């Protein structure tokens, strides 16, 4: 569920046959990877950065040069950007909350759908016969995550590799669902924002107050996590 941009950056560095900059040393490659990661994170988070200006600011900051504009003007621009982003997030949060509530209400009417006290909705697609994991168990799952409109934001199926993690180290909705699922089960789960990423969202793909839809397939259950040394 959680992925960083660094592997992408490293892959981009070493898979390209031609570079626009000199990357002949490890130090240059590492520096490029850091810059790439910063850019990828900004894109993921929906931060509208002008690349040439950001690069120039980075260069001036690293060299210790005098800023290209008065500090007061730069701070004012940052404050405006923050205000604009907050206003945009507020509009998105209100829309997502309204649309998500309507989606969950409609999904709750689907045959076989059950609702827990927390507001989690689930539909058993395949009934497993195995044991159920506990909060401290490690599990192996395949999953697909979409927004209510069907937009897919993540899928272990597409990557061709199931994921392993400890149950109590993921978002609340997954924690609640997994401990109810017998091994071998496949469920469709709809999470209200409070059981997913809440008011903050998760990057550009998952907005604030976003309802999330998952298909979760519990493939295997491991033992409890080893004690810390």
N, C-alpha and C positions, 0 to 999 in steps of 0.2 A: 504493500500500500504506500509505503514511503520510499521515494526515489530521489536521488540527488542528481544535479546536472553534471557533476564531475566526470562520471563515466562517459557521458555523452561528449563532454569536452575532449577527453583523452582520445575517444574514438575518432572524433573529428580531426584531431591533430595528426594521428598516425594513419588515417585512411586516405588523406588527400595527397595527390601526387605533386601538386604545385601549391606553393605558399605565397601569399602576398607580402609576408614579412619573413625575416630571417629567423628560422627555427633550427639552427644547426647545433645549438647546445642544449643541455638539459635545463639550464636556468631559463633560457628563452622559451622553451616548451612549457615549463612550469608557469611562467609569467602569463603566457598566452592562455593556458588552461584556467588560471584564476580570472583573467578578463572574460573568457568565454563563459565561465560559470556565472559571473556577475551579470552578464548580458542575458543569459538563459533564464536566470532567476527573475530579472526585471521583466522579461517577456511573459514568463509564467504568471507573475503577479499582476500583469496588466499595467505596468508602470510605463508611461509614454515618454521614453527618453530619446532625445536626438543624439544619435550615435557619434557624429563628429564632435559635438560639444562635450559629450561625456568623456570621449577619448582625450580631448584637449585639457579638460579639467583634471583627469587622472595624471596626465603628463606633467602639468604644472604643479600638482600636489606632490608628486614623487620627486620633482626637481627642486622643490622649495621656492618656485617662482612666485612673484606677486600675482594674486588673482586678476583675471582679465576684466573684472567689474568690481565696483565698490561692494564691500561686504554687506552693507545695508540693502543694496539692490538685489544681491544674491539671496539674502535671507527673505526678502519680500517675495521673490519669485518662488522660493521653496514653500513659504507660507501659503501662497496662492495655489500652488500645485497640491498641497495637502488638503486645502479647503475644497478644491475641485474634486479630488479623489473621494473625499468623505461624502460630498453631496451625491456623487455618482453611486457610491456604495449604498447610501441611504435609499435611493430610488430602487436599486437592484434588490436590496434587502426587503423592502416593502412588497415589491412585485413577487419575489420568490416566496415570501411567507403566504401571500394570498393564493398564488397559483398552487403552491405545495399543499395547502390545507384542502383546496378543492380536489386535487388529485388523490390525496389520501382518503377523503370522504368517498370518492367514487370507487377507489380500489377496495375499500372495506366492504363494498356491496358484492364483490366478486365471490362466486361460490368457492367455499373451502378456505377463505381467508379468515384468520383469527387475529385478534388484537389483544395485546398485553396491557397491563396497568400503566406502563410507561408511555404507551402510544405506539409501540412497535407493531407493525403489521407483517404477517408472514403467511405464506401459502406453501404447503408441502407438495413439491413436484415429484420427488422420489423418496419413499419411506425407507430409511436405513434400518438395519437390524442389530447394529453393534452397540457398543457402550457410548455414553455421553462424556465429553471432556469436562474437566473442571477448570476453574479460572487459572490455575497454575500449570495446566498441561500445555505442551507444545502440540500444535496441530498442523496438518498439511492440507491445503485447500486449493481448489480452483474457483475462480470467481469472475464475474463480469459486473461492472458498475456503470450505471447510466443515470442521466437526469430524467425527470418525469416526461420530458418531450422525446425521449429515446436517444438523445445524444450520448454516445459512449465516451467515458473519460478514462477508463482503465479496464484491462482484461488480461488475466493470466493465460486464458485460452489463446489469445492472439500472440502472446509472447512464447507460447509453447512450453511453459514451465510453471508447475504449481508452486505455491509459496508456503514457507514454513514460518511460524511465529508463535509466541506465547499468548494465550487467550487474553490475559489481563493487560496486555500492552498495546491494544488497539482501541478503536473508537467504541463508545459505550454500546451502540446498537449491535455491533458485531459480537461484543462480549456477551450480551444478553441472549442473542440468537444461538451462538455456538454451544453454550452449555445446555441448551434444550434439544440439540440435534444429535440423534444417534449416528454413529459412524456409518458412512455409506449413503447418508441423506443428501438431497439437493433441495434447497428451499429458495423461494423468491421472497425477498425481504424488503420492506419499504420503511425507511427511517425518517422520522421527523427531524428537523434541524438540531434539536437538543440532544439527540442520540447520534448525531453525525459530527459536523464541523461548526455548528452553531452560528452565531452572529458574524464570526470572522471569515468563515469559508475556508477554502484551501487553494490558494493560488488563483489563477485566472479561470481554471476549468470548473471549479466548484465555488459558486458565489455565496454571499452571506445569506443566512436563513434558507439554505437550499435543502429541499427534500431529496433523498437519494434512494435509488432502486438498485438492489443487488441480487444476482443469482449466486448462491454460495453452495459449493459442493464439498462436503467434508470427506476427504479421502482417507485420512489416517490420524491416529492419536498417539502421541509419544508420552513419555513420563513427565514428572514434574521437573521444573528447571533446576539445575544443580545449584547448590548453595554457593554464595559468593565466598571467595577465599579470604 
